Amino acid sequence: MSVIEIADLSFRYPGSDEDALSNICLRVEPGEKLGILGPNGGGKSTLLKIILGLFPCQRGTVLIHGQSPEHARRAGLVGYLPQRIEAALDAPISVRQVVELAAMQDISPFARIPPERRQHVDRVFELLGVFDLASRPVRALSGGQLQRIMIARALARKPKLLILDEPTVGIDVRGQQQFATLLSTLHSELGLTTLIVSHELRTVVAGSDRIACLARTMHFHGTASGLTPEILAQVFRHDVEALVPSTGAKVGDTSKPHTHDGGCCAHD
């Protein structure tokens, strides 16, 4: 069963005369690392909200592990790292409390955390290298430490799918490389499927096996080797050839036109 299966999805905001998303088809298989690349205003956030069950699926179908997005989210099948961290985390609460509260979302918050859930939280702390921060107040953390704690919170209920929204904004090149290494560790150790959404080419290439280019509609779905400057120019609507060498990715043969290979679900 596919982790994400989207067919013929279109979405239009009330009062708008054009679709924010048009005829989106996408399939993500278990264990895959998919990056969604696109410009600001290209529909990435809208697609995320639909996958998370926060926006309705107006036209087409969206399934997460064969279920509706709303049901999958409530069942703890999806972990989510937002781009902006909630201001409420400025409250006097410890790192462990933040993560264990997330682990208890389907149980009374006044109940004692089950031993197996605490063991999972401890394992996530170890993988993220933040075990020594567990008793520290959240508001005393640095930005980088806080991001790792928010990843731990997203993983608290053992989700099958981890979604990260613009996870490297404001991080330098070295930090982006470290983040990609960390994400790879989490992916393999926890058996995750990961979905990274970003407008930064380097972030998507470093953290993904396959890339989907989104600008209201899907322009490409394949490996980084097939991602040409022409495709990037089409997605970002200006010449982005200078971006390609900076990623270290091998770019495909630019003399041949390239279309997305399997980005759209086939109709039976």
N, C-alpha and C positions, 0 to 999 in steps of 0.2 A: 504494500500500500504506500502511495506517495505521502510524504509529509505535508507538502502543499500542492494543491491542484486547483488551478485557476483556469477557467474557460470562458472566453468571450465576455470578459468583464468590462463594463463601461460605467462611468460615474460622472454626474454633473451636479455642481452646487446649485442650490436654489437661487434663482434670479440670473444665472449665467446663461449665455446663449451658445456655449460650447462645452464639450466634455473635458473634464480634468483628466480622465482616463478613457481611452478608446480601444475597445477590442483587445484587451490584455489577455494573453494566454501564457501560462507558466506552470511548469511542473518541477518540483524539488524532491529528490529521492532521499531515503534515509542515509545519513552519514555524509551528505553532500555539504560543501562549503560554497554557498552562492553569494556573490556580491552584486548588488543593484547599484548601478552607476548612472547618474543623470544630473542635470543642472538644477539649481534652485528654481522652484516653480514648475518643475517638470512632472510632478505627480508622485514623487517618492513618498512623501508624508501621507498623502491621501491613500496610497496603496497600503502603507503600513497600518493605518487606522482601520482599513477594511479587514486586513489579515488578523488584526487584534480584536475584531468584533466591535470596534468603537464607532464605525460608520456602517450603514447598511449596504448590502450588495444590491444595487438598484437593478442592474442588468447582468446576466451571466451567472456563473456559479463560482463559489469559493469554498473549498473544503480543507480543513486542517486535520490530518490523521483520519480522514473520512467523516469528520464531524463539522458542524457549523463553527465558524470562528468564535462565537460567543460561548458555546459549550466547551470548546477546546481550552479557551482561556480560563473558564471557571474550574475546569478539571485539572488545572495546573500543568497542562501539556506544553504551554508556551511560556518562556521566560523573556523578559523585555528590559533592555537597557535604554532608557530615553536619552535624548540629547541633552536635555536640561534636567537637572536634579531638583527635586521638590524642595521648596523653602522650608517645609515642615521639618526637615532633617536638621534644622538649627536648634531643635528642642534638646533638652538635657537628657539624652538617651544614649546608651552605649552601643558600640558596634554589634556586639552579640545580640542585644535586644532587637535591634533593627532587623537583623537577618532571621532570628528565630521567630519574630512576629510574622515575617513573610512565610516562613515554613509552616506556620499554624493557621493560615488563612482559611482552611477548611475545617478548623476545630475552634472551639471557644478560646479566645485570647487569654482567658483566666485559667485555662487548664495547664497542667505541667507538660512540657514538650516531651513526646515519646523518645525513648533512648535511641531508636534507629534514626530518627530525624536529627537529633543532636549529633550523632555520629556523622551523618551526611554533612551537616553544617561544618563540623570540625574538618572534615576532609576537604571541603571547598576552601576553607580558610587556609589550609596547608598548600593546596594547589596554587592559590593566589598569592601566597607569601605574606599573609596578613594575620596569622594566628596570634602574633604578639600584640596586635591592635585590638583584640576582642573586648577588652575591658575599658578601652579608651572612649571618651565621649565623641560622638560623631562630629560635633561642631569643632572639635580640636584637630581634625584631620586636614592634611594638605589636599589639593585638588586631585593629584594622582592617587593618593590613598583612598579618597572618597569614591573615585571611579571604581576601584577594585572592590570596595565594599558594596557598591551598587550592583556590580556583577555577581557578587556572592548572594545578594538578595534576590536577583533574578533567577539564580540557580537553586534557591532554597527548597523548592518543591520538586526537585528532580525533573525538570522539563525535558521533553524530547527535542524541542526546538528552541534555540536561543536567537533572539533578534536584537541587533545592535544598530541604533540610529546615530549616524555621524559620530562614531566613537573616538575619532582621532582629531577632532576640531581643536585647534590651539596647541597641538602636540608637535614637537619638532621631529625631524627625520629619524633621529636615534630613538626617540620615544615611540614613533610609529613602528619601527622594527621590533622593539621590545614588546609592543602590544600584539603584533602579529605572532610572535613566538609564544606569548602567553595564551593567545586564543587557540593556537594549534595544540598546546598542551591540554587545555580544557576539552577541546574537541575529541582528542584521542582517549583521554583518561575517563571522561564521563559519557562517551558514546553519543555525542551531540550531533545534531544537524544545525548548521549556523547560517544566518542570513544577515549580511552586513549591508547597510544602506548608507551611501556616501556620495558626495560630489567630487571627492578627491580620488584621482586615478590610482595613485600609489597605494592608498589604503585598501582599495578594492582588489587590486592585483595581488598584494602581499597576503591578504587574508582569505582568498577564494580559490577554489578549483575551477569554477565557471563564473562567467560574468553575464549579466543581463543589463542592457543599456535601455533606459527608460526616459522618454521625453513625450509625455502624454500617451504615446503608444510604444510598443516594443520595437526597437531598431536592430537589436542583436542579442543573441543568446548562444554563448559558446565559450571556448577557452581564450586566454589572453593572447595566444599566438594568432588568433584570427581577428583580433581587434586592431583595425587599421586606422591611420590618421583620418581617412575619409569618413569612416563610421563615426569617429569622435567628433569630427567637424559637423556632421549631420545632427548628432545628438546635442552638442553644445552650441550649434549655430554660429560658430566662428572657427577660424583656423587654430587648431590645437596641436599641430604637429610637434611643437616644441615640448609638449607635455610627455610625449611617448618615451624619449630617451631617459627622462628623469626617473622613470619607474624601474628601469632595469629589466622590463619585460621584453620578450621577443615578439616583435610585431609581425603580423602576417604580410604576405606579398601584396603590396599596395597596387599592383598592376591589375589585379583581378577583383571584380566586384564581389562583395561578401554579404550574404543575408543570414538571418538568424536560423540556426540549425536545431530545431527541436524546441524553440521557445514557445511555440504554439501547440496546444494539445490537439492531436488529430481527432477529427470527427469520425465516429463509427458509422 
